[in-house]
């Protein structure tokens, strides 16, 4: 193994240049480790399933100008028209939809008179068949029955609403009733009136997800029939029919009544994409920062190594004249780079930890997994060896006679 003393002696005579490259590598290591972690975090967020049939749903909203006493009846007319569209598998009206602007939350209790809610949950309201229309998968229990459904206006005007049944998500069921069967259990939502769990769906994301974990799956579905003024029409389509059904649905809801105004409409997949647009942009931005830092660091290593090769031509010639092979000269510069890179990585790991601690306190981000540090170190070691290879090969190829004369 090549002795390190000559390398360390040479580096000590070029402290400033060596320190600068070490600090550059340290900065790159600290930022890249955290940036890659943030990118992975954003990508994981983009892939967090909603629980709905994302690619088969379209949404439409209608509102009336002024009070419409016939809105319950008109809502049923709208639903019948939507269900009759070729390619539509079902239609329902819901109070909120994931990734939409509206969000209704309440606390769920496990005992009457409870002063502090057990958990905070998001509330969805829909009629019989709404669960199937949304594409939610029942894993236990059943859908609502017709005699369990309340009218939305009666529910909104009541000071003591009594909702007989509720469907909850699997994740919420595990939090509320660990180790127990959730179906048949009783919860308390808006009053001390017991509401029985009649079904459990696999998953249903909250309208405005933030954490992409179990807390974003704390959702409940109530059997409350909405009107078009208080809800959103959702239509589930056959595969490949989404755009055609959306156009037909827009025409079906346009009755030429000046008192009805169309609101937000589109495909659910596009709504989801728009919701996560900022996350995608952030991921691309961070990826660009990582590439830029790595390129700058690589050029820094190449530039410094090339400069040192030019400055050490006489030393290289002396070593070659004393019998050093090309391979030994090549390994000399690679070992030198490895030492500088290792020093930068060691400092950079401390910097990565410090940056992550700051991000945790300022933005509530999770702790940087330890795996990112050795992966970052491996990437920078590899980058350093690749970057120094060309200058090191030029040094190894210098003829001894030319090098002794100081020619390059």
LUMZADO-874025 format. One record per residue (C-alpha): residue number from 1; residue in three letters; x, y, z. Coordinates in steps of 0.1 Angstrom, whole numbers, plus 5000, padded with zeros to 4 digits. Layout:
PT|NUM|ALA|X|Y|Z
...
//
This chain:
PT|1|UNK|5000|5000|5000
PT|2|UNK|5013|5035|4991
PT|3|UNK|5027|5054|5020
PT|4|UNK|5005|5083|5031
PT|5|UNK|5033|5104|5045
PT|6|UNK|5044|5119|5011
PT|7|UNK|5008|5127|5003
PT|8|UNK|5001|5144|5036
PT|9|UNK|5033|5163|5034
PT|10|UNK|5024|5176|4999
PT|11|UNK|4989|5186|5011
PT|12|UNK|5003|5204|5041
PT|13|UNK|5022|5227|5017
PT|14|UNK|4990|5234|4998
PT|15|UNK|4967|5239|5028
PT|16|UNK|4945|5266|5013
PT|17|UNK|4937|5248|4981
PT|18|UNK|4932|5215|5000
PT|19|UNK|4909|5232|5026
PT|20|UNK|4888|5248|4998
PT|21|UNK|4881|5215|4981
PT|22|UNK|4874|5198|5014
PT|23|UNK|4848|5225|5023
PT|24|UNK|4833|5223|4988
PT|25|UNK|4829|5186|4992
PT|26|UNK|4815|5190|5027
PT|27|UNK|4789|5216|5015
PT|28|UNK|4779|5193|4986
PT|29|UNK|4776|5163|5009
PT|30|UNK|4754|5182|5035
PT|31|UNK|4731|5197|5009
PT|32|UNK|4728|5167|4986
PT|33|UNK|4720|5143|5014
PT|34|UNK|4691|5164|5026
PT|35|UNK|4680|5174|4991
PT|36|UNK|4678|5137|4980
PT|37|UNK|4659|5129|5012
PT|38|UNK|4634|5157|5004
PT|39|UNK|4630|5145|4969
PT|40|UNK|4623|5110|4981
PT|41|UNK|4598|5125|5006
PT|42|UNK|4581|5145|4978
PT|43|UNK|4579|5114|4955
PT|44|UNK|4565|5094|4983
PT|45|UNK|4538|5120|4988
PT|46|UNK|4529|5120|4951
PT|47|UNK|4524|5082|4952
PT|48|UNK|4503|5082|4984
PT|49|UNK|4470|5065|4973
PT|50|UNK|4437|5083|4978
PT|51|UNK|4416|5052|4980
PT|52|UNK|4393|5064|4952
PT|53|UNK|4392|5052|4916
PT|54|UNK|4413|5082|4905
PT|55|UNK|4414|5075|4868
PT|56|UNK|4377|5067|4865
PT|57|UNK|4362|5098|4882
PT|58|UNK|4350|5132|4870
PT|59|UNK|4336|5159|4892
PT|60|UNK|4311|5187|4885
PT|61|UNK|4296|5214|4907
PT|62|UNK|4265|5235|4903
PT|63|UNK|4252|5263|4925
PT|64|UNK|4220|5283|4924
PT|65|UNK|4216|5321|4925
PT|66|UNK|4195|5327|4956
PT|67|UNK|4176|5301|4976
PT|68|UNK|4163|5272|4956
PT|69|UNK|4134|5254|4975
PT|70|UNK|4135|5227|4949
PT|71|UNK|4171|5219|4951
PT|72|UNK|4166|5184|4967
PT|73|UNK|4143|5174|4938
PT|74|UNK|4165|5190|4912
PT|75|UNK|4195|5172|4927
PT|76|UNK|4177|5138|4921
PT|77|UNK|4169|5149|4885
PT|78|UNK|4206|5157|4880
PT|79|UNK|4217|5124|4893
PT|80|UNK|4193|5105|4871
PT|81|UNK|4205|5124|4841
PT|82|UNK|4242|5117|4850
PT|83|UNK|4236|5080|4855
PT|84|UNK|4219|5077|4821
PT|85|UNK|4250|5089|4803
PT|86|UNK|4266|5062|4781
PT|87|UNK|4299|5051|4798
PT|88|UNK|4288|5063|4833
PT|89|UNK|4290|5035|4858
PT|90|UNK|4274|5055|4886
PT|91|UNK|4269|5090|4900
PT|92|UNK|4267|5104|4935
PT|93|UNK|4269|5137|4953
PT|94|UNK|4293|5142|4981
PT|95|UNK|4300|5170|5005
PT|96|UNK|4338|5171|4999
PT|97|UNK|4363|5154|4976
PT|98|UNK|4400|5148|4981
PT|99|UNK|4423|5175|4969
PT|100|UNK|4393|5200|4967
PT|101|UNK|4389|5233|4983
PT|102|UNK|4364|5223|5010
PT|103|UNK|4372|5204|5042
PT|104|UNK|4349|5195|5070
PT|105|UNK|4364|5182|5103
PT|106|UNK|4351|5172|5136
PT|107|UNK|4363|5151|5166
PT|108|UNK|4353|5115|5172
PT|109|UNK|4347|5103|5208
PT|110|UNK|4345|5069|5223
PT|111|UNK|4323|5078|5252
PT|112|UNK|4294|5102|5257
PT|113|UNK|4302|5135|5274
PT|114|UNK|4338|5133|5265
PT|115|UNK|4353|5168|5269
PT|116|UNK|4384|5162|5247
PT|117|UNK|4379|5144|5214
PT|118|UNK|4398|5111|5209
PT|119|UNK|4408|5120|5173
PT|120|UNK|4402|5147|5148
PT|121|UNK|4386|5133|5116
PT|122|UNK|4376|5146|5082
PT|123|UNK|4339|5142|5073
PT|124|UNK|4325|5131|5040
PT|125|UNK|4287|5130|5035
PT|126|UNK|4270|5110|5008
PT|127|UNK|4240|5089|5000
PT|128|UNK|4235|5051|4995
PT|129|UNK|4258|5040|4967
PT|130|UNK|4282|5068|4971
PT|131|UNK|4309|5045|4984
PT|132|UNK|4308|5024|4952
PT|133|UNK|4307|5054|4929
PT|134|UNK|4339|5068|4945
PT|135|UNK|4356|5034|4940
PT|136|UNK|4362|5029|4977
PT|137|UNK|4368|4993|4987
PT|138|UNK|4348|4979|5016
PT|139|UNK|4369|4955|5036
PT|140|UNK|4343|4949|5064
PT|141|UNK|4307|4956|5070
PT|142|UNK|4283|4972|5045
PT|143|UNK|4272|5003|5027
PT|144|UNK|4244|5025|5042
PT|145|UNK|4208|5015|5041
PT|146|UNK|4181|5039|5028
PT|147|UNK|4164|5043|5062
PT|148|UNK|4197|5055|5077
PT|149|UNK|4201|5084|5053
PT|150|UNK|4194|5119|5067
PT|151|UNK|4186|5150|5045
PT|152|UNK|4214|5175|5045
PT|153|UNK|4192|5204|5054
PT|154|UNK|4178|5186|5084
PT|155|UNK|4213|5177|5096
PT|156|UNK|4226|5213|5091
PT|157|UNK|4197|5229|5110
PT|158|UNK|4197|5204|5139
PT|159|UNK|4214|5215|5172
PT|160|UNK|4215|5178|5182
PT|161|UNK|4221|5158|5150
PT|162|UNK|4216|5121|5154
PT|163|UNK|4234|5101|5128
PT|164|UNK|4226|5064|5131
PT|165|UNK|4256|5050|5112
PT|166|UNK|4290|5057|5099
PT|167|UNK|4316|5041|5076
PT|168|UNK|4353|5047|5086
PT|169|UNK|4387|5039|5071
PT|170|UNK|4407|5008|5081
PT|171|UNK|4435|5030|5095
PT|172|UNK|4411|5049|5117
PT|173|UNK|4395|5017|5128
PT|174|UNK|4429|5004|5140
PT|175|UNK|4435|5036|5159
PT|176|UNK|4401|5037|5176
PT|177|UNK|4397|5000|5182
PT|178|UNK|4431|4983|5183
PT|179|UNK|4428|4946|5182
PT|180|UNK|4390|4947|5179
PT|181|UNK|4365|4943|5151
PT|182|UNK|4354|4979|5142
PT|183|UNK|4320|4970|5127
PT|184|UNK|4294|4971|5154
PT|185|UNK|4314|4995|5176
PT|186|UNK|4299|5028|5187
PT|187|UNK|4314|5063|5183
PT|188|UNK|4301|5098|5192
PT|189|UNK|4305|5125|5166
PT|190|UNK|4283|5156|5170
PT|191|UNK|4265|5148|5202
PT|192|UNK|4260|5122|5229
PT|193|UNK|4239|5101|5205
PT|194|UNK|4257|5069|5196
PT|195|UNK|4266|5063|5160
PT|196|UNK|4273|5027|5150
PT|197|UNK|4301|5017|5127
PT|198|UNK|4285|4997|5099
PT|199|UNK|4314|4995|5074
PT|200|UNK|4351|4999|5070
PT|201|UNK|4367|5010|5037
PT|202|UNK|4403|5002|5029
PT|203|UNK|4414|5039|5026
PT|204|UNK|4400|5073|5020
PT|205|UNK|4424|5103|5021
PT|206|UNK|4414|5135|5038
PT|207|UNK|4404|5164|5016
PT|208|UNK|4436|5184|5023
PT|209|UNK|4463|5158|5030
PT|210|UNK|4495|5170|5046
PT|211|UNK|4515|5142|5062
PT|212|UNK|4510|5112|5039
PT|213|UNK|4507|5088|5068
PT|214|UNK|4480|5074|5090
PT|215|UNK|4468|5109|5101
PT|216|UNK|4458|5116|5065
PT|217|UNK|4435|5085|5065
PT|218|UNK|4414|5096|5095
PT|219|UNK|4382|5099|5075
PT|220|UNK|4346|5091|5082
PT|221|UNK|4316|5088|5058
PT|222|UNK|4282|5098|5070
PT|223|UNK|4248|5089|5054
PT|224|UNK|4237|5124|5047
PT|225|UNK|4220|5133|5014
PT|226|UNK|4234|5166|5000
PT|227|UNK|4219|5189|4974
PT|228|UNK|4238|5204|4945
PT|229|UNK|4242|5236|4964
PT|230|UNK|4260|5218|4992
PT|231|UNK|4279|5191|4974
PT|232|UNK|4299|5180|4944
PT|233|UNK|4287|5156|4917
PT|234|UNK|4310|5126|4912
PT|235|UNK|4306|5103|4882
PT|236|UNK|4324|5071|4878
PT|237|UNK|4331|5061|4842
PT|238|UNK|4340|5031|4822
PT|239|UNK|4377|5027|4813
PT|240|UNK|4386|5051|4784
PT|241|UNK|4353|5070|4786
PT|242|UNK|4363|5097|4812
PT|243|UNK|4366|5127|4788
PT|244|UNK|4335|5118|4768
PT|245|UNK|4314|5113|4800
PT|246|UNK|4327|5146|4813
PT|247|UNK|4315|5165|4782
PT|248|UNK|4281|5147|4783
PT|249|UNK|4278|5154|4820
PT|250|UNK|4284|5191|4815
PT|251|UNK|4256|5192|4789
PT|252|UNK|4233|5172|4811
PT|253|UNK|4236|5197|4839
PT|254|UNK|4232|5227|4817
PT|255|UNK|4194|5231|4815
PT|256|UNK|4195|5267|4803
PT|257|UNK|4183|5279|4837
PT|258|UNK|4199|5312|4844
PT|259|UNK|4197|5306|4881
PT|260|UNK|4221|5276|4879
PT|261|UNK|4258|5285|4877
PT|262|UNK|4285|5259|4868
PT|263|UNK|4314|5257|4892
PT|264|UNK|4347|5238|4891
PT|265|UNK|4345|5207|4868
PT|266|UNK|4371|5183|4855
PT|267|UNK|4387|5149|4859
PT|268|UNK|4397|5137|4894
PT|269|UNK|4431|5127|4881
PT|270|UNK|4438|5163|4869
PT|271|UNK|4426|5176|4903
PT|272|UNK|4451|5154|4921
PT|273|UNK|4478|5164|4897
PT|274|UNK|4471|5201|4903
PT|275|UNK|4471|5195|4941
PT|276|UNK|4506|5180|4940
PT|277|UNK|4520|5204|4914
PT|278|UNK|4541|5223|4940
PT|279|UNK|4556|5190|4952
PT|280|UNK|4566|5180|4917
PT|281|UNK|4581|5215|4911
PT|282|UNK|4600|5213|4944
PT|283|UNK|4614|5178|4935
PT|284|UNK|4627|5190|4901
PT|285|UNK|4642|5221|4917
PT|286|UNK|4660|5201|4943
PT|287|UNK|4672|5176|4917
PT|288|UNK|4686|5205|4897
PT|289|UNK|4704|5218|4928
PT|290|UNK|4719|5184|4934
PT|291|UNK|4731|5181|4898
PT|292|UNK|4745|5216|4898
PT|293|UNK|4764|5210|4931
PT|294|UNK|4778|5177|4919
PT|295|UNK|4789|5192|4886
PT|296|UNK|4806|5222|4903
PT|297|UNK|4823|5199|4928
PT|298|UNK|4835|5176|4900
PT|299|UNK|4849|5206|4881
PT|300|UNK|4866|5218|4912
PT|301|UNK|4883|5185|4917
PT|302|UNK|4893|5183|4881
PT|303|UNK|4906|5219|4882
PT|304|UNK|4926|5214|4914
PT|305|UNK|4940|5181|4903
PT|306|UNK|4951|5195|4869
PT|307|UNK|4967|5225|4886
PT|308|UNK|4986|5202|4909
PT|309|UNK|4997|5180|4881
PT|310|UNK|5011|5210|4863
PT|311|UNK|5028|5222|4895
PT|312|UNK|5044|5188|4903
PT|313|UNK|5058|5178|4870
PT|314|UNK|5093|5178|4884
PT|315|UNK|5083|5157|4913
PT|316|UNK|5065|5132|4890
PT|317|UNK|5097|5130|4868
PT|318|UNK|5118|5123|4899
PT|319|UNK|5095|5095|4910
PT|320|UNK|5095|5081|4875
PT|321|UNK|5133|5082|4873
PT|322|UNK|5135|5064|4906
PT|323|UNK|5114|5036|4892
PT|324|UNK|5078|5046|4900
PT|325|UNK|5054|5030|4875
PT|326|UNK|5025|5048|4858
PT|327|UNK|5001|5028|4880
PT|328|UNK|5018|5041|4911
PT|329|UNK|5016|5077|4899
PT|330|UNK|4979|5072|4891
PT|331|UNK|4973|5057|4925
PT|332|UNK|4991|5086|4942
PT|333|UNK|4967|5112|4928
PT|334|UNK|4937|5089|4934
PT|335|UNK|4947|5083|4970
PT|336|UNK|4953|5120|4975
PT|337|UNK|4918|5127|4962
PT|338|UNK|4903|5100|4984
PT|339|UNK|4918|5116|5015
PT|340|UNK|4904|5150|5006
PT|341|UNK|4870|5136|4997
PT|342|UNK|4869|5116|5030
PT|343|UNK|4877|5147|5050
PT|344|UNK|4850|5166|5032
PT|345|UNK|4825|5138|5037
PT|346|UNK|4832|5136|5074
PT|347|UNK|4825|5173|5078
PT|348|UNK|4796|5171|5054
PT|349|UNK|4779|5144|5074
PT|350|UNK|4779|5167|5105
PT|351|UNK|4765|5195|5083
PT|352|UNK|4738|5172|5069
PT|353|UNK|4727|5163|5104
PT|354|UNK|4726|5199|5114
PT|355|UNK|4706|5210|5084
PT|356|UNK|4681|5181|5090
PT|357|UNK|4677|5192|5126
PT|358|UNK|4669|5227|5115
PT|359|UNK|4644|5214|5089
PT|360|UNK|4627|5193|5115
PT|361|UNK|4622|5222|5138
PT|362|UNK|4612|5247|5111
PT|363|UNK|4591|5226|5087
PT|364|UNK|4582|5195|5108
PT|365|UNK|4600|5172|5084
PT|366|UNK|4610|5137|5095
PT|367|UNK|4645|5128|5106
PT|368|UNK|4670|5121|5079
PT|369|UNK|4674|5083|5077
PT|370|UNK|4709|5071|5085
PT|371|UNK|4711|5053|5052
PT|372|UNK|4713|5085|5032
PT|373|UNK|4747|5093|5048
PT|374|UNK|4767|5063|5036
PT|375|UNK|4749|5065|5002
PT|376|UNK|4759|5101|4999
PT|377|UNK|4795|5093|5009
PT|378|UNK|4797|5065|4983
PT|379|UNK|4784|5089|4956
PT|380|UNK|4809|5115|4965
PT|381|UNK|4838|5090|4967
PT|382|UNK|4828|5077|4933
PT|383|UNK|4825|5113|4919
PT|384|UNK|4859|5122|4933
PT|385|UNK|4876|5092|4917
PT|386|UNK|4860|5097|4884
PT|387|UNK|4868|5135|4884
PT|388|UNK|4905|5130|4893
PT|389|UNK|4910|5101|4868
PT|390|UNK|4918|5122|4837
PT|391|UNK|4943|5146|4854
PT|392|UNK|4959|5116|4872
PT|393|UNK|4962|5097|4839
PT|394|UNK|4979|5127|4823
PT|395|UNK|5003|5128|4852
PT|396|UNK|5011|5091|4849
PT|397|UNK|5017|5095|4811
PT|398|UNK|5043|5123|4815
PT|399|UNK|5077|5111|4801
PT|400|UNK|5104|5112|4829
PT|401|UNK|5127|5134|4808
PT|402|UNK|5101|5160|4800
PT|403|UNK|5089|5160|4836
PT|404|UNK|5124|5165|4849
PT|405|UNK|5127|5196|4827
PT|406|UNK|5093|5209|4842
PT|407|UNK|5075|5205|4808
PT|408|UNK|5039|5194|4807
//
